[in-house]
Amino acid sequence: MSDSRPDPLHADLLDKALVEEATKKSGLIWVAGTEPARALWHVWHDGAAHVIGDGPGEQPLPGLADGASAEVTVRSKDKGGRLVAWSAKTVELTPHSDGWEAAVAELKGKRLNAPDGKQMTERWARECRVLRLEPQSVSTVPPEGSLAAAPLPTTATTREPIPGALPRILFKRKKR
């Protein structure tokens, strides 16, 4: 009777491949440092996930510091369920270093609705942090129980009720 489990070397390669493919295909990753997990947009480049934030108009990166560890959960793009979780070492890239330039080139292509277009990379160098999340260990074991959490506090509000006169203004009939 043959053992169907791969040897440790192949298991490690399969885990790395799973992390890379799942993270590349997912539009968002959930990252938890010392703060509650946040959904972050990212790019996969050179064996790690790269995120940008902590600047005006960019995503917040609370609890993610250079050299710290973080827990990354990758969700399925179509169903939204958890595919894989992995531990990451956080490395802050120095602006205009070779690694920073390569990561920013990838991030720039994925950034939607940037307010400053061509000056975006200079703003990122001045005001933002680019973090490299390097995979350390992988967990493919499904979690016990729900991973649901209360929404984080935000300054966003729900829409106010529409003014009473608005339907009359919008839908009034033209006089003939």
BELSUL-V559916 format. One record per helix or strand. SS is the DSSP state (H for helix, E for strand). FROM is the first residue (numbers start at 1). LEN is the number of residues. If there is no record, write none. Layout:
ss=SS from=FROM len=LEN
ss=SS from=FROM len=LEN
//
This chain:
ss=H from=8 len=18
ss=E from=28 len=5
ss=E from=38 len=4
ss=E from=43 len=3
ss=E from=48 len=6
ss=E from=69 len=7
ss=E from=82 len=11
ss=H from=98 len=13
ss=H from=117 len=11
ss=E from=129 len=11
ss=H from=166 len=6
//
